[in-house]
Amino acid sequence: MVCLQVSYITGLIHFNILRRTRRRLFNKAFNIQAARNYEPHEVVGSHMLLKRLLHTPENFLPHFRQMAGEVIMSVAYGIDVLPFDDPYITLARKAVYTFSIAFVPGLYLVVSLPYL
């Protein structure tokens, strides 16, 4: 884990006081009661999704990705994203792809041999 510098990601750190604190904060922000505060963002995202599906139903997968990005960016950062090809969503998608490739077991020798 040290080679890839992911010690700041809550799910990848060892159980200690820092992780317990982060999990407590996460639970406080995303429990059932707090989730009700996000409902208006989800409703707006769902309405936009339905409009996009009505116009171009063959692009359902990009539409669902767009909706997920809209809701996440709205809830987490208060950002209203563009209806299509938003740079924030594109950047987030590239970051997730890079992260997923970096953690494929055995793909990079440095993961298997940390002394490299």
Backbone as XML, in Angstrom:
<?xml version="1.0"?>
<chain id="A" units="angstrom">
  <residue number="1" name="MET">
    <atom name="N" x="0.815" y="-1.210" z="0.000"/>
    <atom name="CA" x="0.000" y="0.000" z="0.000"/>
    <atom name="C" x="0.856" y="1.271" z="0.000"/>
  </residue>
  <residue number="2" name="VAL">
    <atom name="N" x="2.024" y="1.204" z="0.570"/>
    <atom name="CA" x="2.867" y="2.387" z="0.643"/>
    <atom name="C" x="3.337" y="2.802" z="-0.752"/>
  </residue>
  <residue number="3" name="CYS">
    <atom name="N" x="3.563" y="1.834" z="-1.624"/>
    <atom name="CA" x="4.072" y="2.137" z="-2.967"/>
    <atom name="C" x="3.095" y="2.997" z="-3.758"/>
  </residue>
  <residue number="4" name="LEU">
    <atom name="N" x="1.809" y="2.762" z="-3.585"/>
    <atom name="CA" x="0.809" y="3.492" z="-4.354"/>
    <atom name="C" x="0.253" y="4.699" z="-3.617"/>
  </residue>
  <residue number="5" name="GLN">
    <atom name="N" x="0.690" y="4.918" z="-2.396"/>
    <atom name="CA" x="0.265" y="6.075" z="-1.602"/>
    <atom name="C" x="-1.257" y="6.174" z="-1.512"/>
  </residue>
  <residue number="6" name="VAL">
    <atom name="N" x="-1.897" y="5.129" z="-1.013"/>
    <atom name="CA" x="-3.348" y="5.135" z="-0.857"/>
    <atom name="C" x="-3.741" y="5.049" z="0.609"/>
  </residue>
  <residue number="7" name="SER">
    <atom name="N" x="-2.853" y="5.440" z="1.495"/>
    <atom name="CA" x="-3.132" y="5.333" z="2.918"/>
    <atom name="C" x="-4.216" y="6.297" z="3.373"/>
  </residue>
  <residue number="8" name="TYR">
    <atom name="N" x="-4.574" y="7.277" z="2.548"/>
    <atom name="CA" x="-5.612" y="8.230" z="2.917"/>
    <atom name="C" x="-7.007" y="7.719" z="2.578"/>
  </residue>
  <residue number="9" name="ILE">
    <atom name="N" x="-7.136" y="6.583" z="1.915"/>
    <atom name="CA" x="-8.441" y="6.037" z="1.551"/>
    <atom name="C" x="-8.921" y="5.172" z="2.703"/>
  </residue>
  <residue number="10" name="THR">
    <atom name="N" x="-10.057" y="5.505" z="3.273"/>
    <atom name="CA" x="-10.557" y="4.871" z="4.487"/>
    <atom name="C" x="-10.667" y="3.361" z="4.357"/>
  </residue>
  <residue number="11" name="GLY">
    <atom name="N" x="-11.155" y="2.870" z="3.234"/>
    <atom name="CA" x="-11.332" y="1.430" z="3.063"/>
    <atom name="C" x="-10.039" y="0.655" z="2.943"/>
  </residue>
  <residue number="12" name="LEU">
    <atom name="N" x="-8.921" y="1.331" z="2.729"/>
    <atom name="CA" x="-7.656" y="0.640" z="2.514"/>
    <atom name="C" x="-6.660" y="0.814" z="3.656"/>
  </residue>
  <residue number="13" name="ILE">
    <atom name="N" x="-7.056" y="1.484" z="4.731"/>
    <atom name="CA" x="-6.128" y="1.639" z="5.851"/>
    <atom name="C" x="-6.450" y="0.616" z="6.930"/>
  </residue>
  <residue number="14" name="HIS">
    <atom name="N" x="-5.457" y="0.300" z="7.742"/>
    <atom name="CA" x="-5.642" y="-0.648" z="8.829"/>
    <atom name="C" x="-6.580" y="-0.057" z="9.880"/>
  </residue>
  <residue number="15" name="PHE">
    <atom name="N" x="-7.198" y="-0.961" z="10.648"/>
    <atom name="CA" x="-8.132" y="-0.491" z="11.660"/>
    <atom name="C" x="-7.362" y="0.162" z="12.797"/>
  </residue>
  <residue number="16" name="ASN">
    <atom name="N" x="-7.647" y="1.431" z="13.013"/>
    <atom name="CA" x="-7.038" y="2.172" z="14.115"/>
    <atom name="C" x="-7.958" y="3.345" z="14.453"/>
  </residue>
  <residue number="17" name="ILE">
    <atom name="N" x="-7.485" y="4.262" z="15.254"/>
    <atom name="CA" x="-8.319" y="5.387" z="15.673"/>
    <atom name="C" x="-8.696" y="6.263" z="14.483"/>
  </residue>
  <residue number="18" name="LEU">
    <atom name="N" x="-7.762" y="6.470" z="13.555"/>
    <atom name="CA" x="-8.058" y="7.279" z="12.370"/>
    <atom name="C" x="-9.182" y="6.658" z="11.549"/>
  </residue>
  <residue number="19" name="ARG">
    <atom name="N" x="-9.108" y="5.352" z="11.322"/>
    <atom name="CA" x="-10.165" y="4.695" z="10.545"/>
    <atom name="C" x="-11.490" y="4.746" z="11.291"/>
  </residue>
  <residue number="20" name="ARG">
    <atom name="N" x="-11.453" y="4.542" z="12.583"/>
    <atom name="CA" x="-12.689" y="4.596" z="13.361"/>
    <atom name="C" x="-13.322" y="5.977" z="13.266"/>
  </residue>
  <residue number="21" name="THR">
    <atom name="N" x="-12.507" y="7.025" z="13.330"/>
    <atom name="CA" x="-13.010" y="8.398" z="13.202"/>
    <atom name="C" x="-13.606" y="8.636" z="11.828"/>
  </residue>
  <residue number="22" name="ARG">
    <atom name="N" x="-12.913" y="8.182" z="10.786"/>
    <atom name="CA" x="-13.422" y="8.367" z="9.428"/>
    <atom name="C" x="-14.716" y="7.604" z="9.205"/>
  </residue>
  <residue number="23" name="ARG">
    <atom name="N" x="-14.790" y="6.390" z="9.720"/>
    <atom name="CA" x="-16.024" y="5.607" z="9.562"/>
    <atom name="C" x="-17.184" y="6.273" z="10.297"/>
  </residue>
  <residue number="24" name="ARG">
    <atom name="N" x="-16.924" y="6.843" z="11.464"/>
    <atom name="CA" x="-17.962" y="7.539" z="12.213"/>
    <atom name="C" x="-18.477" y="8.741" z="11.419"/>
  </residue>
  <residue number="25" name="LEU">
    <atom name="N" x="-17.563" y="9.514" z="10.837"/>
    <atom name="CA" x="-17.970" y="10.662" z="10.024"/>
    <atom name="C" x="-18.747" y="10.229" z="8.788"/>
  </residue>
  <residue number="26" name="PHE">
    <atom name="N" x="-18.300" y="9.156" z="8.144"/>
    <atom name="CA" x="-18.995" y="8.638" z="6.965"/>
    <atom name="C" x="-20.410" y="8.193" z="7.332"/>
  </residue>
  <residue number="27" name="ASN">
    <atom name="N" x="-20.534" y="7.472" z="8.437"/>
    <atom name="CA" x="-21.842" y="7.005" z="8.870"/>
    <atom name="C" x="-22.758" y="8.167" z="9.223"/>
  </residue>
  <residue number="28" name="LYS">
    <atom name="N" x="-22.201" y="9.207" z="9.813"/>
    <atom name="CA" x="-22.998" y="10.379" z="10.158"/>
    <atom name="C" x="-23.544" y="11.074" z="8.913"/>
  </residue>
  <residue number="29" name="ALA">
    <atom name="N" x="-22.757" y="11.097" z="7.851"/>
    <atom name="CA" x="-23.166" y="11.784" z="6.622"/>
    <atom name="C" x="-24.061" y="10.934" z="5.733"/>
  </residue>
  <residue number="30" name="PHE">
    <atom name="N" x="-24.014" y="9.592" z="5.869"/>
    <atom name="CA" x="-24.728" y="8.732" z="4.933"/>
    <atom name="C" x="-25.660" y="7.729" z="5.614"/>
  </residue>
  <residue number="31" name="ASN">
    <atom name="N" x="-26.150" y="8.036" z="6.792"/>
    <atom name="CA" x="-27.118" y="7.135" z="7.416"/>
    <atom name="C" x="-28.514" y="7.397" z="6.843"/>
  </residue>
  <residue number="32" name="ILE">
    <atom name="N" x="-29.500" y="6.686" z="7.326"/>
    <atom name="CA" x="-30.861" y="6.786" z="6.778"/>
    <atom name="C" x="-31.419" y="8.203" z="6.918"/>
  </residue>
  <residue number="33" name="GLN">
    <atom name="N" x="-31.230" y="8.810" z="8.065"/>
    <atom name="CA" x="-31.753" y="10.161" z="8.273"/>
    <atom name="C" x="-31.068" y="11.174" z="7.350"/>
  </residue>
  <residue number="34" name="ALA">
    <atom name="N" x="-29.741" y="11.078" z="7.236"/>
    <atom name="CA" x="-29.008" y="12.016" z="6.383"/>
    <atom name="C" x="-29.335" y="11.804" z="4.913"/>
  </residue>
  <residue number="35" name="ALA">
    <atom name="N" x="-29.617" y="10.567" z="4.527"/>
    <atom name="CA" x="-29.919" y="10.268" z="3.121"/>
    <atom name="C" x="-31.182" y="10.987" z="2.661"/>
  </residue>
  <residue number="36" name="ARG">
    <atom name="N" x="-32.081" y="11.269" z="3.568"/>
    <atom name="CA" x="-33.303" y="11.997" z="3.192"/>
    <atom name="C" x="-32.997" y="13.417" z="2.718"/>
  </residue>
  <residue number="37" name="ASN">
    <atom name="N" x="-31.896" y="13.976" z="3.190"/>
    <atom name="CA" x="-31.507" y="15.316" z="2.753"/>
    <atom name="C" x="-31.066" y="15.333" z="1.292"/>
  </residue>
  <residue number="38" name="TYR">
    <atom name="N" x="-30.653" y="14.176" z="0.783"/>
    <atom name="CA" x="-30.151" y="14.088" z="-0.591"/>
    <atom name="C" x="-31.253" y="13.786" z="-1.597"/>
  </residue>
  <residue number="39" name="GLU">
    <atom name="N" x="-32.445" y="13.528" z="-1.119"/>
    <atom name="CA" x="-33.549" y="13.147" z="-2.008"/>
    <atom name="C" x="-33.846" y="14.191" z="-3.087"/>
  </residue>
  <residue number="40" name="PRO">
    <atom name="N" x="-33.864" y="15.485" z="-2.789"/>
    <atom name="CA" x="-34.121" y="16.456" z="-3.862"/>
    <atom name="C" x="-33.095" y="16.376" z="-4.995"/>
  </residue>
  <residue number="41" name="HIS">
    <atom name="N" x="-31.839" y="16.122" z="-4.655"/>
    <atom name="CA" x="-30.797" y="15.985" z="-5.675"/>
    <atom name="C" x="-31.063" y="14.746" z="-6.536"/>
  </residue>
  <residue number="42" name="GLU">
    <atom name="N" x="-31.496" y="13.671" z="-5.881"/>
    <atom name="CA" x="-31.785" y="12.434" z="-6.596"/>
    <atom name="C" x="-32.991" y="12.597" z="-7.512"/>
  </residue>
  <residue number="43" name="VAL">
    <atom name="N" x="-33.983" y="13.329" z="-7.060"/>
    <atom name="CA" x="-35.184" y="13.550" z="-7.882"/>
    <atom name="C" x="-34.826" y="14.350" z="-9.134"/>
  </residue>
  <residue number="44" name="VAL">
    <atom name="N" x="-34.039" y="15.412" z="-8.965"/>
    <atom name="CA" x="-33.628" y="16.210" z="-10.126"/>
    <atom name="C" x="-32.813" y="15.354" z="-11.094"/>
  </residue>
  <residue number="45" name="GLY">
    <atom name="N" x="-31.876" y="14.566" z="-10.571"/>
    <atom name="CA" x="-31.073" y="13.686" z="-11.418"/>
    <atom name="C" x="-31.924" y="12.667" z="-12.152"/>
  </residue>
  <residue number="46" name="SER">
    <atom name="N" x="-32.939" y="12.131" z="-11.469"/>
    <atom name="CA" x="-33.832" y="11.152" z="-12.099"/>
    <atom name="C" x="-34.661" y="11.782" z="-13.209"/>
  </residue>
  <residue number="47" name="HIS">
    <atom name="N" x="-35.125" y="12.988" z="-12.984"/>
    <atom name="CA" x="-35.911" y="13.684" z="-14.018"/>
    <atom name="C" x="-35.051" y="13.960" z="-15.256"/>
  </residue>
  <residue number="48" name="MET">
    <atom name="N" x="-33.821" y="14.396" z="-15.024"/>
    <atom name="CA" x="-32.924" y="14.649" z="-16.154"/>
    <atom name="C" x="-32.618" y="13.346" z="-16.899"/>
  </residue>
  <residue number="49" name="LEU">
    <atom name="N" x="-32.439" y="12.255" z="-16.150"/>
    <atom name="CA" x="-32.193" y="10.960" z="-16.768"/>
    <atom name="C" x="-33.360" y="10.554" z="-17.654"/>
  </residue>
  <residue number="50" name="LEU">
    <atom name="N" x="-34.563" y="10.713" z="-17.153"/>
    <atom name="CA" x="-35.747" y="10.328" z="-17.935"/>
    <atom name="C" x="-35.882" y="11.168" z="-19.203"/>
  </residue>
  <residue number="51" name="LYS">
    <atom name="N" x="-35.558" y="12.444" z="-19.105"/>
    <atom name="CA" x="-35.599" y="13.293" z="-20.310"/>
    <atom name="C" x="-34.582" y="12.832" z="-21.339"/>
  </residue>
  <residue number="52" name="ARG">
    <atom name="N" x="-33.375" y="12.511" z="-20.874"/>
    <atom name="CA" x="-32.347" y="12.051" z="-21.810"/>
    <atom name="C" x="-32.711" y="10.706" z="-22.418"/>
  </residue>
  <residue number="53" name="LEU">
    <atom name="N" x="-33.294" y="9.818" z="-21.618"/>
    <atom name="CA" x="-33.712" y="8.513" z="-22.136"/>
    <atom name="C" x="-34.846" y="8.643" z="-23.142"/>
  </residue>
  <residue number="54" name="LEU">
    <atom name="N" x="-35.689" y="9.632" z="-22.954"/>
    <atom name="CA" x="-36.789" y="9.857" z="-23.886"/>
    <atom name="C" x="-36.259" y="10.268" z="-25.259"/>
  </residue>
  <residue number="55" name="HIS">
    <atom name="N" x="-35.197" y="11.080" z="-25.280"/>
    <atom name="CA" x="-34.652" y="11.569" z="-26.546"/>
    <atom name="C" x="-33.730" y="10.553" z="-27.220"/>
  </residue>
  <residue number="56" name="THR">
    <atom name="N" x="-32.867" y="9.930" z="-26.448"/>
    <atom name="CA" x="-31.917" y="8.963" z="-27.021"/>
    <atom name="C" x="-31.839" y="7.719" z="-26.135"/>
  </residue>
  <residue number="57" name="PRO">
    <atom name="N" x="-32.813" y="6.818" z="-26.258"/>
    <atom name="CA" x="-32.822" y="5.630" z="-25.403"/>
    <atom name="C" x="-31.668" y="4.668" z="-25.677"/>
  </residue>
  <residue number="58" name="GLU">
    <atom name="N" x="-31.080" y="4.726" z="-26.872"/>
    <atom name="CA" x="-29.981" y="3.815" z="-27.182"/>
    <atom name="C" x="-28.713" y="4.149" z="-26.403"/>
  </residue>
  <residue number="59" name="ASN">
    <atom name="N" x="-28.621" y="5.333" z="-25.850"/>
    <atom name="CA" x="-27.456" y="5.744" z="-25.050"/>
    <atom name="C" x="-27.720" y="5.623" z="-23.548"/>
  </residue>
  <residue number="60" name="PHE">
    <atom name="N" x="-28.409" y="4.553" z="-23.159"/>
    <atom name="CA" x="-28.821" y="4.453" z="-21.755"/>
    <atom name="C" x="-27.645" y="4.369" z="-20.789"/>
  </residue>
  <residue number="61" name="LEU">
    <atom name="N" x="-26.560" y="3.678" z="-21.162"/>
    <atom name="CA" x="-25.436" y="3.556" z="-20.238"/>
    <atom name="C" x="-24.752" y="4.903" z="-19.978"/>
  </residue>
  <residue number="62" name="PRO">
    <atom name="N" x="-24.426" y="5.682" z="-21.002"/>
    <atom name="CA" x="-23.881" y="7.027" z="-20.717"/>
    <atom name="C" x="-24.854" y="7.918" z="-19.947"/>
  </residue>
  <residue number="63" name="HIS">
    <atom name="N" x="-26.154" y="7.739" z="-20.192"/>
    <atom name="CA" x="-27.142" y="8.537" z="-19.455"/>
    <atom name="C" x="-27.130" y="8.194" z="-17.969"/>
  </residue>
  <residue number="64" name="PHE">
    <atom name="N" x="-27.020" y="6.903" z="-17.645"/>
    <atom name="CA" x="-26.976" y="6.507" z="-16.236"/>
    <atom name="C" x="-25.683" y="6.977" z="-15.574"/>
  </residue>
  <residue number="65" name="ARG">
    <atom name="N" x="-24.583" y="6.933" z="-16.308"/>
    <atom name="CA" x="-23.329" y="7.453" z="-15.758"/>
    <atom name="C" x="-23.441" y="8.949" z="-15.494"/>
  </residue>
  <residue number="66" name="GLN">
    <atom name="N" x="-24.053" y="9.644" z="-16.417"/>
    <atom name="CA" x="-24.250" y="11.091" z="-16.264"/>
    <atom name="C" x="-25.107" y="11.383" z="-15.037"/>
  </residue>
  <residue number="67" name="MET">
    <atom name="N" x="-26.190" y="10.618" z="-14.869"/>
    <atom name="CA" x="-27.067" y="10.837" z="-13.725"/>
    <atom name="C" x="-26.328" y="10.596" z="-12.405"/>
  </residue>
  <residue number="68" name="ALA">
    <atom name="N" x="-25.562" y="9.514" z="-12.347"/>
    <atom name="CA" x="-24.805" y="9.227" z="-11.128"/>
    <atom name="C" x="-23.822" y="10.356" z="-10.838"/>
  </residue>
  <residue number="69" name="GLY">
    <atom name="N" x="-23.147" y="10.828" z="-11.865"/>
    <atom name="CA" x="-22.210" y="11.941" z="-11.692"/>
    <atom name="C" x="-22.902" y="13.216" z="-11.258"/>
  </residue>
  <residue number="70" name="GLU">
    <atom name="N" x="-24.070" y="13.489" z="-11.840"/>
    <atom name="CA" x="-24.835" y="14.689" z="-11.461"/>
    <atom name="C" x="-25.200" y="14.662" z="-9.986"/>
  </residue>
  <residue number="71" name="VAL">
    <atom name="N" x="-25.714" y="13.537" z="-9.536"/>
    <atom name="CA" x="-26.156" y="13.436" z="-8.148"/>
    <atom name="C" x="-24.957" y="13.534" z="-7.202"/>
  </residue>
  <residue number="72" name="ILE">
    <atom name="N" x="-23.889" y="12.830" z="-7.515"/>
    <atom name="CA" x="-22.708" y="12.851" z="-6.644"/>
    <atom name="C" x="-22.107" y="14.244" z="-6.570"/>
  </residue>
  <residue number="73" name="MET">
    <atom name="N" x="-21.937" y="14.897" z="-7.717"/>
    <atom name="CA" x="-21.345" y="16.236" z="-7.724"/>
    <atom name="C" x="-22.249" y="17.250" z="-7.027"/>
  </residue>
  <residue number="74" name="SER">
    <atom name="N" x="-23.542" y="17.087" z="-7.164"/>
    <atom name="CA" x="-24.484" y="17.999" z="-6.524"/>
    <atom name="C" x="-24.473" y="17.832" z="-5.005"/>
  </residue>
  <residue number="75" name="VAL">
    <atom name="N" x="-24.499" y="16.585" z="-4.548"/>
    <atom name="CA" x="-24.536" y="16.316" z="-3.111"/>
    <atom name="C" x="-23.193" y="16.627" z="-2.454"/>
  </residue>
  <residue number="76" name="ALA">
    <atom name="N" x="-22.115" y="16.148" z="-3.048"/>
    <atom name="CA" x="-20.806" y="16.267" z="-2.408"/>
    <atom name="C" x="-20.199" y="17.661" z="-2.519"/>
  </residue>
  <residue number="77" name="TYR">
    <atom name="N" x="-20.385" y="18.316" z="-3.669"/>
    <atom name="CA" x="-19.688" y="19.574" z="-3.908"/>
    <atom name="C" x="-20.605" y="20.754" z="-4.207"/>
  </residue>
  <residue number="78" name="GLY">
    <atom name="N" x="-21.893" y="20.507" z="-4.387"/>
    <atom name="CA" x="-22.816" y="21.586" z="-4.714"/>
    <atom name="C" x="-22.628" y="22.114" z="-6.119"/>
  </residue>
  <residue number="79" name="ILE">
    <atom name="N" x="-22.091" y="21.291" z="-6.999"/>
    <atom name="CA" x="-21.810" y="21.698" z="-8.376"/>
    <atom name="C" x="-22.927" y="21.207" z="-9.295"/>
  </residue>
  <residue number="80" name="ASP">
    <atom name="N" x="-23.454" y="22.118" z="-10.108"/>
    <atom name="CA" x="-24.388" y="21.725" z="-11.163"/>
    <atom name="C" x="-23.571" y="21.436" z="-12.407"/>
  </residue>
  <residue number="81" name="VAL">
    <atom name="N" x="-23.653" y="20.210" z="-12.889"/>
    <atom name="CA" x="-22.837" y="19.804" z="-14.030"/>
    <atom name="C" x="-23.576" y="20.064" z="-15.339"/>
  </residue>
  <residue number="82" name="LEU">
    <atom name="N" x="-22.811" y="20.011" z="-16.419"/>
    <atom name="CA" x="-23.390" y="20.183" z="-17.750"/>
    <atom name="C" x="-24.215" y="18.953" z="-18.117"/>
  </residue>
  <residue number="83" name="PRO">
    <atom name="N" x="-25.249" y="19.117" z="-18.952"/>
    <atom name="CA" x="-26.082" y="17.971" z="-19.328"/>
    <atom name="C" x="-25.318" y="16.889" z="-20.096"/>
  </residue>
  <residue number="84" name="PHE">
    <atom name="N" x="-24.300" y="17.286" z="-20.873"/>
    <atom name="CA" x="-23.526" y="16.315" z="-21.642"/>
    <atom name="C" x="-22.051" y="16.689" z="-21.578"/>
  </residue>
  <residue number="85" name="ASP">
    <atom name="N" x="-21.192" y="15.678" z="-21.557"/>
    <atom name="CA" x="-19.740" y="15.877" z="-21.611"/>
    <atom name="C" x="-19.221" y="16.877" z="-20.587"/>
  </residue>
  <residue number="86" name="ASP">
    <atom name="N" x="-19.602" y="16.684" z="-19.350"/>
    <atom name="CA" x="-19.125" y="17.574" z="-18.293"/>
    <atom name="C" x="-17.672" y="17.244" z="-17.948"/>
  </residue>
  <residue number="87" name="PRO">
    <atom name="N" x="-16.809" y="18.244" z="-17.817"/>
    <atom name="CA" x="-15.392" y="17.965" z="-17.526"/>
    <atom name="C" x="-15.168" y="17.330" z="-16.151"/>
  </residue>
  <residue number="88" name="TYR">
    <atom name="N" x="-15.995" y="17.657" z="-15.168"/>
    <atom name="CA" x="-15.845" y="17.045" z="-13.845"/>
    <atom name="C" x="-16.139" y="15.551" z="-13.902"/>
  </residue>
  <residue number="89" name="ILE">
    <atom name="N" x="-17.206" y="15.193" z="-14.587"/>
    <atom name="CA" x="-17.584" y="13.786" z="-14.677"/>
    <atom name="C" x="-16.560" y="13.022" z="-15.507"/>
  </residue>
  <residue number="90" name="THR">
    <atom name="N" x="-16.062" y="13.625" z="-16.566"/>
    <atom name="CA" x="-15.029" y="12.982" z="-17.383"/>
    <atom name="C" x="-13.768" y="12.746" z="-16.564"/>
  </residue>
  <residue number="91" name="LEU">
    <atom name="N" x="-13.366" y="13.732" z="-15.792"/>
    <atom name="CA" x="-12.178" y="13.599" z="-14.950"/>
    <atom name="C" x="-12.368" y="12.502" z="-13.898"/>
  </residue>
  <residue number="92" name="ALA">
    <atom name="N" x="-13.534" y="12.466" z="-13.273"/>
    <atom name="CA" x="-13.810" y="11.443" z="-12.261"/>
    <atom name="C" x="-13.796" y="10.047" z="-12.877"/>
  </residue>
  <residue number="93" name="ARG">
    <atom name="N" x="-14.348" y="9.930" z="-14.064"/>
    <atom name="CA" x="-14.379" y="8.634" z="-14.741"/>
    <atom name="C" x="-12.963" y="8.163" z="-15.071"/>
  </residue>
  <residue number="94" name="LYS">
    <atom name="N" x="-12.107" y="9.067" z="-15.532"/>
    <atom name="CA" x="-10.714" y="8.712" z="-15.821"/>
    <atom name="C" x="-9.982" y="8.306" z="-14.540"/>
  </residue>
  <residue number="95" name="ALA">
    <atom name="N" x="-10.263" y="9.007" z="-13.450"/>
    <atom name="CA" x="-9.608" y="8.689" z="-12.173"/>
    <atom name="C" x="-10.016" y="7.306" z="-11.678"/>
  </residue>
  <residue number="96" name="VAL">
    <atom name="N" x="-11.287" y="6.981" z="-11.777"/>
    <atom name="CA" x="-11.763" y="5.661" z="-11.343"/>
    <atom name="C" x="-11.141" y="4.573" z="-12.216"/>
  </residue>
  <residue number="97" name="TYR">
    <atom name="N" x="-11.064" y="4.817" z="-13.510"/>
    <atom name="CA" x="-10.457" y="3.834" z="-14.415"/>
    <atom name="C" x="-8.985" y="3.621" z="-14.054"/>
  </residue>
  <residue number="98" name="THR">
    <atom name="N" x="-8.245" y="4.694" z="-13.824"/>
    <atom name="CA" x="-6.835" y="4.590" z="-13.477"/>
    <atom name="C" x="-6.649" y="3.844" z="-12.162"/>
  </residue>
  <residue number="99" name="PHE">
    <atom name="N" x="-7.492" y="4.163" z="-11.193"/>
    <atom name="CA" x="-7.421" y="3.504" z="-9.895"/>
    <atom name="C" x="-7.701" y="2.009" z="-10.033"/>
  </residue>
  <residue number="100" name="SER">
    <atom name="N" x="-8.699" y="1.647" z="-10.833"/>
    <atom name="CA" x="-9.043" y="0.233" z="-10.991"/>
    <atom name="C" x="-7.939" y="-0.530" z="-11.707"/>
  </residue>
  <residue number="101" name="ILE">
    <atom name="N" x="-7.283" y="0.092" z="-12.668"/>
    <atom name="CA" x="-6.169" y="-0.558" z="-13.358"/>
    <atom name="C" x="-4.977" y="-0.728" z="-12.423"/>
  </residue>
  <residue number="102" name="ALA">
    <atom name="N" x="-4.737" y="0.267" z="-11.583"/>
    <atom name="CA" x="-3.581" y="0.214" z="-10.682"/>
    <atom name="C" x="-3.686" y="-0.926" z="-9.676"/>
  </residue>
  <residue number="103" name="PHE">
    <atom name="N" x="-4.893" y="-1.380" z="-9.378"/>
    <atom name="CA" x="-5.061" y="-2.422" z="-8.374"/>
    <atom name="C" x="-5.362" y="-3.795" z="-8.946"/>
  </residue>
  <residue number="104" name="VAL">
    <atom name="N" x="-5.121" y="-3.996" z="-10.226"/>
    <atom name="CA" x="-5.236" y="-5.338" z="-10.798"/>
    <atom name="C" x="-4.063" y="-6.152" z="-10.262"/>
  </residue>
  <residue number="105" name="PRO">
    <atom name="N" x="-4.350" y="-7.261" z="-9.566"/>
    <atom name="CA" x="-3.255" y="-8.029" z="-8.963"/>
    <atom name="C" x="-2.257" y="-8.531" z="-10.008"/>
  </residue>
  <residue number="106" name="GLY">
    <atom name="N" x="-0.992" y="-8.263" z="-9.759"/>
    <atom name="CA" x="0.074" y="-8.756" z="-10.607"/>
    <atom name="C" x="0.327" y="-7.962" z="-11.873"/>
  </residue>
  <residue number="107" name="LEU">
    <atom name="N" x="-0.435" y="-6.922" z="-12.114"/>
    <atom name="CA" x="-0.257" y="-6.157" z="-13.339"/>
    <atom name="C" x="1.045" y="-5.355" z="-13.313"/>
  </residue>
  <residue number="108" name="TYR">
    <atom name="N" x="1.358" y="-4.778" z="-12.164"/>
    <atom name="CA" x="2.588" y="-4.005" z="-12.024"/>
    <atom name="C" x="3.527" y="-4.717" z="-11.066"/>
  </residue>
  <residue number="109" name="LEU">
    <atom name="N" x="4.751" y="-4.844" z="-11.462"/>
    <atom name="CA" x="5.739" y="-5.559" z="-10.662"/>
    <atom name="C" x="5.972" y="-4.890" z="-9.316"/>
  </residue>
  <residue number="110" name="VAL">
    <atom name="N" x="5.839" y="-3.580" z="-9.247"/>
    <atom name="CA" x="6.088" y="-2.854" z="-8.008"/>
    <atom name="C" x="5.064" y="-3.221" z="-6.925"/>
  </residue>
  <residue number="111" name="VAL">
    <atom name="N" x="3.893" y="-3.660" z="-7.309"/>
    <atom name="CA" x="2.894" y="-4.082" z="-6.327"/>
    <atom name="C" x="3.299" y="-5.408" z="-5.712"/>
  </residue>
  <residue number="112" name="SER">
    <atom name="N" x="3.830" y="-6.295" z="-6.538"/>
    <atom name="CA" x="4.248" y="-7.617" z="-6.051"/>
    <atom name="C" x="5.576" y="-7.564" z="-5.323"/>
  </residue>
  <residue number="113" name="LEU">
    <atom name="N" x="6.461" y="-6.665" z="-5.761"/>
    <atom name="CA" x="7.797" y="-6.552" z="-5.163"/>
    <atom name="C" x="7.966" y="-5.120" z="-4.634"/>
  </residue>
  <residue number="114" name="PRO">
    <atom name="N" x="7.524" y="-4.868" z="-3.402"/>
    <atom name="CA" x="7.518" y="-3.501" z="-2.900"/>
    <atom name="C" x="8.902" y="-2.867" z="-2.765"/>
  </residue>
  <residue number="115" name="TYR">
    <atom name="N" x="9.964" y="-3.647" z="-2.780"/>
    <atom name="CA" x="11.305" y="-3.071" z="-2.669"/>
    <atom name="C" x="11.728" y="-2.402" z="-3.972"/>
  </residue>
  <residue number="116" name="LEU">
    <atom name="N" x="10.930" y="-2.538" z="-5.042"/>
    <atom name="CA" x="11.258" y="-1.841" z="-6.286"/>
    <atom name="C" x="10.855" y="-0.425" z="-6.098"/>
  </residue>
</chain>
